[in-house]
Amino acid sequence: MTPRCLKCGKDNRTGDCTIPGKIEKPRCINCNQEGHVASLRSCTAFPKIKPKKGEAQNNNKPKNAQKKIIPATRPVEANVSFTNVCSGKINQQMATTGEITALKSQESPRLTTQSEGASPTNEDFGSFAMYIAELQNITAKFPEIFQALEDMSKETNDINKLNIFLKGVARSFNKAQK
């Protein structure tokens, strides 16, 4: 197949064309209309890509690609790795409604905030950053509070955590009063 020039339509490459520069009113060498070049895909005479035999048109997905439906919640099983669950090597049964409600009733209650459910705003992040900076300032001045925060991380009971924190604050207050 010999190349044809997009500018003049003769049997030479466009780079070797005798017409210098850009043409103001190009002529299509496919449909002979003025106003566009042959490489315009919306040209009526632009060669269309024909599908191969046996292939469906506009189907970019594999034929056997079906989504696996994984249940949203299920009970946690001991000694089962994440890899085994994802690979399907173990029995994956959907939890019954009774199991789900039993699991929810076993969950420990958690504290809710005033803005829970609402998306955080820049104002919330600014306040949070200010609180962290203030906490960092206080723990630098009062090492007893810092030690109390470290001890709190080892505790699981919230009441005990609060007790540890308040004792640290009281120790810091007593030292500051002396």
C-alpha positions in Angstrom: 0.0 0.0 0.0 1.5 3.3 -1.0 1.1 6.4 1.2 -0.9 9.4 0.0 -0.4 12.9 1.1 -3.1 14.5 3.3 -2.5 17.9 1.8 -2.4 17.3 -2.0 -3.7 13.7 -2.3 -0.8 12.5 -4.5 1.3 9.4 -3.9 3.9 10.9 -1.6 4.2 11.2 2.2 2.7 14.4 3.8 6.2 15.3 5.2 7.6 15.2 1.6 4.7 17.4 0.1 5.5 20.3 -2.1 2.9 22.5 -0.4 4.6 24.2 2.5 2.9 24.9 5.8 -0.7 24.5 6.8 -3.5 24.6 4.2 -6.4 27.0 5.0 -9.1 25.0 3.3 -8.0 21.4 3.3 -9.6 18.8 1.0 -10.3 15.3 2.2 -8.6 12.6 0.0 -11.3 10.0 1.1 -14.5 11.8 0.4 -13.2 14.8 -1.7 -15.1 17.3 0.5 -13.5 20.6 1.4 -13.0 21.7 5.1 -11.4 18.7 6.7 -8.5 16.3 6.3 -8.7 12.6 5.7 -7.7 11.8 9.3 -11.0 13.2 10.7 -12.9 10.3 12.3 -16.3 11.9 11.7 -15.6 11.9 7.9 -18.2 9.7 6.1 -15.5 8.0 4.1 -13.2 7.4 7.1 -12.3 3.7 7.3 -14.3 2.0 10.1 -12.8 -0.7 12.2 -14.5 -4.0 11.4 -14.9 -6.5 14.2 -13.2 -9.9 13.9 -15.3 -12.9 13.2 -17.0 -14.4 16.2 -16.5 -11.3 18.4 -19.4 -9.2 19.7 -19.2 -5.5 19.1 -18.7 -3.0 22.0 -18.0 -5.8 24.4 -14.8 -5.0 26.3 -15.5 -7.4 29.2 -14.6 -11.1 29.2 -17.5 -13.4 28.5 -17.2 -15.3 31.8 -16.6 -12.3 34.0 -19.4 -12.4 36.6 -19.2 -10.7 39.9 -19.0 -12.8 43.0 -21.5 -11.7 45.5 -19.9 -11.6 48.9 -22.2 -11.1 51.9 -21.9 -7.8 53.7 -21.7 -9.3 57.2 -20.7 -12.7 58.5 -19.5 -14.1 61.7 -15.7 -14.1 62.3 -14.2 -17.6 62.2 -11.1 -18.4 64.1 -8.0 -19.7 62.3 -9.2 -18.7 58.8 -6.9 -16.4 56.9 -8.0 -13.6 54.6 -6.4 -15.3 51.7 -8.5 -18.4 52.2 -11.7 -16.4 52.4 -11.0 -14.5 49.2 -9.8 -17.5 47.2 -13.0 -19.4 48.0 -11.2 -22.3 49.6 -13.5 -22.3 52.6 -17.3 -22.5 52.9 -18.8 -19.0 52.6 -22.3 -19.0 53.9 -24.3 -15.9 54.5 -25.1 -15.3 58.1 -28.7 -15.6 59.1 -30.7 -12.7 60.4 -30.6 -14.2 63.9 -26.8 -14.4 63.8 -26.5 -10.8 62.7 -28.7 -9.5 65.4 -26.9 -11.6 68.0 -23.6 -10.1 66.8 -24.9 -6.6 67.0 -26.2 -7.1 70.5 -22.7 -8.4 71.6 -21.0 -5.2 70.3 -20.0 -2.8 73.0 -21.9 0.5 73.0 -19.8 3.4 71.7 -19.9 7.0 72.3 -21.7 9.2 69.7 -20.7 12.7 68.9 -23.0 15.6 68.2 -21.9 15.8 64.5 -21.9 12.0 63.9 -23.3 11.1 60.5 -22.6 14.5 59.1 -19.5 15.0 56.9 -16.6 16.8 58.7 -16.0 20.4 57.7 -12.8 22.4 57.5 -13.9 24.0 60.8 -14.0 20.6 62.5 -10.5 19.8 61.3 -9.2 23.2 62.4 -10.7 22.7 65.9 -9.2 19.2 66.1 -5.8 20.5 65.1 -6.1 23.3 67.8 -7.0 20.6 70.4 -4.0 18.5 69.5 -1.7 21.5 69.7 -3.1 22.4 73.1 -2.6 18.8 74.3 0.9 18.8 73.0 1.7 22.0 74.8 0.3 20.8 78.2 2.1 17.4 78.0 5.4 19.2 77.3 4.9 21.4 80.4 3.5 18.6 82.6 5.2 15.2 82.0 2.8 13.5 84.5 0.0 14.0 82.1 2.1 12.6 79.3 2.9 9.5 81.4 -0.8 9.2 82.2 -1.7 9.2 78.5 0.9 6.4 77.9 -0.5 4.4 80.8 -4.1 4.9 79.5 -3.2 3.2 76.2 -2.4 0.0 78.1 -5.8 0.0 79.8 -9.0 -1.3 78.1 -11.7 -0.1 80.6 -12.8 3.4 79.9 -13.5 4.2 83.6 -10.0 3.0 84.5 -8.6 5.2 81.7 -10.4 8.2 83.0 -9.1 7.5 86.5 -5.5 7.2 85.3 -5.8 10.5 83.4 -7.4 12.4 86.3 -4.6 11.1 88.7 -2.0 12.4 86.2 -3.7 15.8 86.1 -3.9 15.9 89.9 -0.2 15.1 90.2 0.6 17.8 87.7 -1.6 20.3 89.6 0.0 19.5 92.9 3.5 19.9 91.5 2.5 23.2 89.9 1.2 24.5 93.2 4.5 24.0 95.0 
